[in-house]
Amino acid sequence: MKTIWIFSFLIIACHLNLLAQEFCLMPPAGPPGPLNESTLSLLKKNTEIQREISEPSTHIQKGQARGSWQALVILIDFPDYRWDHRNDSNFSNADFIYTTQHFNDMLFSQGTYKAPYSQSAYTGSMRDFFLENSYGQFEVTGVTTVWYTASENLAFYANDNSGFGSYPNSSRKLVEEAVELADPDVDFSAFDNNNDGLVDALFVVHAGPAAEEIYTVNFPDRKKYLWSHKSSISTLNLDGVKVEDYSLEPENGTIGVFCHEFGHALGLPDLYDTDGSSEGIGEWGLMAGGGWCYRTGDPLGSSPSHFTAWSKERLGWLEPIVVTGNVMQIEIPPAESSPIAYRLWTNGQTGGEYFLVENRQNLGFDAGLTRRQKDFSLTDSYGLIIYHVDNSGRQSNENRRIIDVEEASPYILNGQGIEQLDLKRILPTHEFLFNGNRGDNGDPFPGFSQINNDATDYVGERDLGVFDENSIPNSKSNNGFPTSVAVTNIRLSGQNILADFFVEPVTSVENPETEESSFPGDFVLQQNYPNPFNPATTIDITVPVSASNVRVQLEIFNLAGQRVRLLLDEVKVPGKYSVSWNGISDKGETVASGIYLYQITAGSFFQIRKMIFMR
């Protein structure tokens, strides 16, 4: 296995050398406050740990995260720190809830899970999270073992180094023991989901809290605990398959930690800033800080934010629509229920740098967006998110990230726009808009042009509805060249977003009416709603005034191209029409769950959209 020296650093006047292999880490819940010499030294240490992560699992190919996968959860405690341990000021365990059944419910139940100590009637499981994010294409089931006990005390594995010390004083040794203890009770071959001879999803849950959770008064204590991460052990051959990759979580972890680490198991990289100097994409994606989001009154991490459209594309759950010409009045449905995102670059080119646009609303698991807004009882964060993607970048480079959020409402200082995600968040001063945070209601478009006097909140109308080469931020390339990309006239329409897209040079984007002659807006086929749906959905179509005596057909197809249902086939006069479908085929049978295409054909005009039926 590949071994790399990670770093040497100064902490409490001692140099420590750490040896690590391919760690992908859960970002901390937050830096400490107040800061002092001791906490700054430890923060530097944790930043250096994060800086040296490497790419996650590579044996999962795009499109393989479909159907139903089985995950294995192994529970392990320590002789001096059992799962029902109470004598720890950093860990509340009064009710002894962390049983095998608890983890089965939290991770693998469907539609029923309520996180402990939450005010919401329902918070959702990891299985629910992946079903929602994949639009019904991927679900996670699995098995949780009984609690086993390691051979050594917790301090042996943590080694005053959060578990990242040299073997055997490390998390890897603990994982090896967990696998060996579970071997008599587990058929590991049942967890090779894509038949490549490797166990795909192994969670090892240890007793006690995680190091990244401890971020306030007892911040220095985090080195005594284990940091959640994804990594690998030396190969163990069991039941005809290889056990290598694993992720490590604490017993009190909410689903955000598990979902984040499972994202690594599926091949996704971390999207926070791995050198710790900023927040990356913050809470706008699970693979950054989104694993800590929550609904008001619920525990941290119980409502993790969705994967970004960029991550969903890599997983094969959506295919962005490439905008090849200037178009007006695009209606964008919520990303939480519709696999819709738009890709924009000069003249529709499809190179390694581009803008990716999606509509994020406070729906489903995204009801937790964003933590800052929940912490201070401020307005929820929702709207159009514009990502700047550059495949040649690094997530630690604020000037050229792999994926960056173009914040609609930057803090203007000396004529320059300061984007809070490009600063480091320090709790609790992340309330102030010039101090850095992981996401606020000014990030999505349309944005705000005004803030209140103490700079803790936006005020007035959401009046910033233009993103182009002259706006702050702007649509220039990372090399500073014009791209002709503009998103204008951005406005809310219920939970949908309306916008005009430009990828070709125009005389003016200040007055979109001048472009109407180039817009092929004869017939309109809207996104169905609700989506996903059960038992029925509605499709709105518009027949323009210019159309007369044109036969309009509306058909449903499966992904094999077979027609499932003919919904409409008649001549329509100009006007708006709504057509419903209840998931019944032309044969009178209820169709299977999955993605379907619906197509309008009218003379020479046709358009296709996707919908998801869930039984």
C-alpha positions, 0 to 999 in steps of 0.5 A: 500500500502507498505510504506518504510522510504527511507533515512535521509540525510544532505543538507545545514545543515538540516536533511530532512526525505523523505517518498517514495513508490516504486519509479523507476527513470529516471537516470539524464542526467548527474552530474554537472560540476564544482563540489562545496560544494552545488552541491556535497550535492545535488548530494548526495541527488539525489544518495540516492533517486536513491538507494532506488528504488524497483522492477517495475510493477509485474502484467505484465508477460513474454510474455504479451507484444505482440500485440497492447497496449493502453496507456493513457497520461494525461497532467497537468499544474499549476496555476503559471506554465501553459504549455505555460509558458515562464518565466523560465531560465531553460526551453525554451518554445518559440514556444508553441509546447507542445500541445495534438497533439505534444504528440500524434505524439511523442508517437503514430505516426508511421514512420513519427515523427521528434523531434522538433529542430532536424536536422534529417529528421526523429527521430521516435516515442515511437510506432516506438521504441517498434515496432523496439525493439520487432521485430514487436511483440509489438506496443503502441498506445494511447490517450492524453488528453487536458491540465488540471490545478492542484489545487496548484502551482508547489512548493506545489508538488515539495516541495523543494524535487523534488516531493518526499516529504510526501503526499500531498506535492508530485508527487503522489498528483499531479497524483491523481488530474490528474486522477480525472480531466481526469475521466469525459473525459476518459474511463479508462477500455480501458487501461487494456490491459491484462484484469487483472483489472488494468490500465497498462500504465498511463503517467502523463505529467506535465508542465515545465522541469524535475528535472533530466534534470537540471545538469549544471549551475543551478543544485541546482534548480532541487529540485524545479522541479519534477523528472521523475519516475514510482510509484503508488498511492492509488487505484482509482476505475474508470470505473470498473478498478483500477488505481494504477501505473503511470509514471511521465514525463515533457512536454519537455521530448523526447521519451527516458524518456517515453520509459524508464518509459514504460519499468518499466510499462512492468516489467523491473528494472533499470539497472543503478547503483542505489547507484550512485557510477558507471554507471551500464551498461551505455548507452548500454541499455534503462533501464540504461542511454540509454534513453539520447542517440541522433543522432548528431544534434538532442535533447538529448533522441530523439534516445534512445538505444535498450533494452539489450538482457537480457531485451528483453528476459524478455519481451518475444521478443527473446530467447537466443540461448544456446551454448552447445558445442564449435563452430566456425565461428558463424555469428551474425547479428545486434540486431537492426534487428534480435532477436539473442543473444547467452548464454554461460556458462560451458558445456552449463549449464543454471543456474543463472550466464552466459554470454550473447552476442549480436551484437550492430550496429548504426542502427535504434534507436541505431544510437544514441550510445553513447552520449560521442561519439556524444558529442565529434564527435568521432567514433561511438560505435558498435560491439559485446557486452558481458554481464555478468549476475548474477541473485544473484547480485545487480545492485549497486554492481560493483563486482556482478551486475545483468547484467554487460558489459564486456568492451573490451578496459579497461584503463590499470593502474598498470596492472589492467583494469579499466572499465569506466562504473564502475566509476562515470561519471562527465560532462564534464570530461567524455571525458577522458577514465580514468574518467568514462563514460556511454559508448564509442567505446572501450566497444564492441569487437573487442576492442582497445589496444592503446589510444592517448596521451591525453587519450581521444580516442582510436587509431590504429586497433581494435585488441582485439578480445579475451575474455577468462579466461586470458584476461582483462576483463576475463570470470571467474565467479564472485566467481573467478572460471574458466568457460571454456567460451571463445569468440575468433577470434572476427571480423567485417564482414560488420554489422555482427560479426564473432566469435568462441564460447567455453564453453568446455575445449580445449587444446588451444584457441589461435589456433582455427584451431586445433578445426576444427575437432570437428566443425559440419560445413557441411551445413551452413544456414545464417541469412536472410537479411534484417530482419525484411523485406518487401517486400523481404529477402534473405537466403544464404546457403552453401553446403559443398564439403563433400556433394554429391547427397543430396537433400536440402529442404528450408522451411518456417513455422509459429509459429504454425508449419504449413508450409507456403512456400517451397522455395527449394527442389532439389539436389545441388552440393557443393557451396554457394546459395542465395534464396529469399522470398517475403512473399508469401505463397504456396497458393499465398497469402501474409502472416501476419506480424510476426515471421516465422521459416525457416528450411534447411534439407539435409540428416541427417542435419537440422537447423532452424532460425527466421525471421520477416515479416512486412507488 
